[in-house]
């Protein structure tokens, strides 16, 4: 599954709308997927963008993951160099993470990446978290469930990720971004989409699965990014309305991707155990 997840991120971030005949025509860029939330250290995935081609093999995806960068988190004059490690659950299979500087609501954090004699930076702020209410797994039939919950009124946009079982990686749920609202909403939480290849994606959860939900309140930039990411992801499998535009970025020096602060809350649902 990992190679398709990498393909999703890299192709959408590559800045290429059509296939290229030669890599000489394509400028490789740093791709960042980084986050910090209240009470936790930063987590960052790094890779290089890829030109769109008809086919890739596993080796091609392994080669674009960046494992030797210096990644520094900066907050109020304090600096922490993040430590790289292998984590198979993550799309890149490798992350940089920290534990000394923890996120706080209302605070701003700068990420600096140094690699191949270049430097990239981005700054973000953590906003107030919210919590879901009345969470339940609802049976559609004996083997298929959806998760329903009440999203409270909030002045911030938000998104929902989920991890299933023992996975460390929280993947964006399908259609899981929400604009601010003055009133509570009853929402349906779908299973994350695993890759761009399948045309039979199962939106359901199944009996016995332990689903951990992460609710993220977002800055305006992060909301625009994830909404655009979601649109491009879905349109990438649509031959009539294909993805034809680039994602926004807050990474300096020509970098791609997102460094974002999130206000978060966590919830746990055991499917079929009411």
C-alpha positions in Angstrom: 0.0 0.0 0.0 2.8 2.4 0.8 4.0 3.0 -2.7 0.5 4.1 -3.8 0.3 6.5 -0.9 3.7 8.0 -1.9 2.5 8.2 -5.5 -0.6 10.1 -4.4 1.4 12.7 -2.5 4.3 13.1 -4.9 2.3 13.2 -8.2 -0.2 15.7 -6.7 2.7 17.8 -5.4 5.0 17.4 -8.5 3.6 20.5 -10.3 3.3 18.4 -13.5 -0.1 18.3 -15.2 0.9 15.9 -17.9 3.5 13.2 -18.5 7.0 14.2 -19.4 9.3 12.5 -21.9 12.5 13.1 -20.0 13.5 13.8 -16.4 15.7 16.6 -17.8 12.6 18.7 -18.4 11.5 18.2 -14.7 12.9 20.2 -11.8 12.9 18.1 -8.6 11.7 19.9 -5.5 11.5 19.2 -1.8 8.1 17.8 -0.7 7.2 18.4 3.0 4.3 16.8 5.0 4.9 18.1 8.5 2.7 18.8 11.5 2.8 19.9 15.1 -0.1 19.7 17.6 -0.6 20.7 21.2 1.1 18.5 23.7 3.2 16.7 21.1 6.4 17.1 19.2 6.7 17.7 15.5 6.4 14.9 12.9 7.8 15.4 9.4 7.9 13.3 6.2 10.3 14.5 3.4 10.7 13.4 -0.2 11.5 14.7 -3.6 8.8 15.4 -6.1 8.5 13.1 -9.1 7.4 13.7 -12.8 4.3 12.0 -13.8 4.8 8.8 -15.7 2.6 5.9 -16.7 4.4 3.4 -14.4 6.7 3.4 -11.4 8.3 0.5 -9.5 9.0 0.1 -5.8 12.6 1.1 -6.2 11.7 4.5 -7.7 9.5 5.4 -4.7 12.2 4.3 -2.2 14.8 6.5 -3.9 12.8 9.8 -3.5 12.4 9.5 0.3 14.8 11.9 1.9 16.5 10.3 4.9 19.6 12.5 5.4 18.3 16.0 5.9 18.8 18.2 8.9 15.4 19.1 10.2 15.1 21.8 12.9 12.1 23.0 14.8 12.3 26.5 16.1 10.2 28.1 18.8 10.8 31.4 20.7 14.6 31.2 20.0 14.8 27.5 21.1 15.9 24.9 18.5 15.4 21.2 18.4 17.0 19.0 15.7 14.4 16.3 14.8 15.5 12.6 14.8 15.0 10.4 11.7 13.7 6.9 12.1 12.0 4.2 10.1 8.3 3.8 10.7 6.7 1.3 8.3 3.2 2.6 8.8 3.9 6.0 7.3 3.7 6.5 3.5 7.4 7.3 3.2 8.4 4.6 5.7 10.6 7.2 7.4 9.8 10.2 9.6 11.6 13.0 11.4 10.2 13.6 14.9 10.9 15.5 18.1 10.0 15.3 21.8 11.7 18.3 23.4 9.6 21.2 22.0 5.9 20.4 22.4 3.1 22.3 20.7 1.0 24.8 22.5 -2.2 26.4 21.4 -1.7 30.0 20.1 2.1 29.5 19.6 3.9 29.7 16.3 6.6 27.2 15.2 9.1 27.4 12.3 10.4 24.3 10.5 13.8 24.5 8.8 15.0 21.8 6.4 18.6 21.7 5.2 19.4 19.2 2.4 21.7 19.1 -0.6 23.2 22.6 0.2 19.7 24.2 0.2 17.5 25.5 3.0 13.7 25.6 3.2 11.6 27.1 5.9 7.9 27.4 6.9 6.0 28.8 9.9 2.7 27.8 11.4 0.4 28.4 14.4 -1.6 26.0 16.5 -5.3 26.9 16.9 -7.9 25.8 19.5 -8.9 22.1 19.4 -12.5 20.8 19.3 -14.0 17.4 20.2 -16.5 15.2 18.5 -19.7 14.1 20.4 -22.1 11.2 20.3 -19.7 9.0 18.3 -21.1 5.7 17.1 -20.5 2.9 14.6 -23.7 2.4 12.7 -24.3 -0.9 10.9 -25.3 -0.7 7.3 -25.5 -4.5 7.2 -23.8 -7.3 9.1 -20.3 -6.7 7.7 -20.3 -3.0 6.9 -20.4 0.0 9.3 -20.1 3.7 9.0 -19.1 6.0 11.9 -21.3 8.9 12.8 -20.5 11.8 15.1 -21.6 15.3 16.0 -19.2 18.0 15.0 -19.8 21.0 17.3 -20.1 24.6 16.2 -16.6 26.0 15.5 -15.1 29.2 14.2 -12.2 27.1 12.7 -12.2 24.7 9.8 -11.3 21.2 10.7 -10.4 17.8 9.2 -10.6 14.2 10.5 -8.0 11.5 10.1 -8.1 7.9 11.3 -5.8 5.1 12.1 -7.1 1.5 12.1 -5.7 -1.1 14.5 -2.2 -0.6 15.7 -1.1 1.7 12.8 0.9 4.8 13.9 -0.2 6.7 10.8 -3.4 8.7 10.8 -4.6 8.9 7.2 -7.1 11.6 6.0 -10.6 10.3 5.9 -12.4 10.4 2.6 -14.4 13.7 2.3 -13.2 14.6 5.8 -12.6 18.4 5.6 -15.2 20.7 7.1 -15.7 24.5 6.9 -16.5 26.6 10.0 -20.1 26.5 11.2 -22.2 28.4 13.7 -24.3 25.2 14.4 -23.4 21.6 15.3 -23.5 19.1 12.5 -24.1 15.4 12.3 -21.4 13.9 10.1 -20.4 10.6 8.5 -16.8 9.5 8.8 -15.6 7.4 5.9 -12.7 5.0 5.7 -9.5 6.6 4.3 -8.9 5.9 0.6 -5.8 3.7 0.3 -4.6 4.6 -3.2 -5.3 6.0 -6.6 -5.5 2.7 -8.4 -8.6 1.1 -6.9 -12.0 1.9 -8.4 -13.8 -0.2 -5.8 -12.8 1.7 -2.6 -14.7 0.5 0.4 -15.9 3.4 2.5 -17.0 1.1 5.3 -15.4 -0.1 8.6 -15.8 -3.7 9.6 -16.7 -5.7 12.8 -13.8 -5.9 15.3 -11.8 -3.0 13.9 -10.5 -0.5 16.4 -10.7 2.9 14.8 -8.8 5.9 16.3 -10.1 9.2 15.1 -8.0 12.4 15.2 -9.9 15.7 14.8 -7.7 18.6 13.6 -8.7 22.3 13.8 -6.9 24.1 10.9 -5.5 27.4 10.0 -6.9 28.9 6.8 -3.9 27.8 4.8 -4.1 24.2 6.1 -7.8 24.1 5.3 -7.3 25.3 1.7 -4.4 22.9 1.3 -6.4 19.8 2.5 -9.5 20.7 0.6 -7.4 21.1 -2.6 -5.6 17.9 -1.8 -8.9 16.1 -1.5 -10.2 17.5 -4.7 -7.1 16.6 -6.6 -7.0 13.1 -5.1 -10.5 12.3 -6.1 -10.2 14.0 -9.6 -7.1 11.9 -10.2 -9.3 8.9 -10.7 -11.9 10.8 -12.8 -11.1 10.8 -16.5 -13.8 13.4 -17.2 -12.6 16.0 -14.6 -9.0 15.2 -14.0 -6.6 17.0 -11.7 -5.3 20.1 -13.5 -3.9 22.4 -10.9 -1.2 22.5 -8.3 -1.6 22.4 -4.5 -0.8 25.5 -2.5 2.4 25.4 -0.4 3.8 27.4 2.5 7.4 26.0 2.1 10.0 28.6 1.1 12.6 28.5 -1.6 10.5 26.6 -4.1 9.5 23.8 -1.8 6.2 22.0 -2.0 3.8 20.6 0.6 2.7 21.7 4.0 4.0 22.5 7.4 1.0 23.0 9.7 -0.1 23.4 13.3 -3.2 21.6 14.4 -5.4 21.7 17.5 -6.3 18.1 18.0 -8.5 15.7 19.9 -8.5 11.9 19.8 -11.3 9.4 19.9 -11.6 5.6 19.8 -14.3 3.5 18.4 -14.5 -0.3 18.4 -16.7 -1.3 15.4 -19.5 -3.7 16.2 -19.1 -3.4 20.0 -22.0 -1.3 21.0 
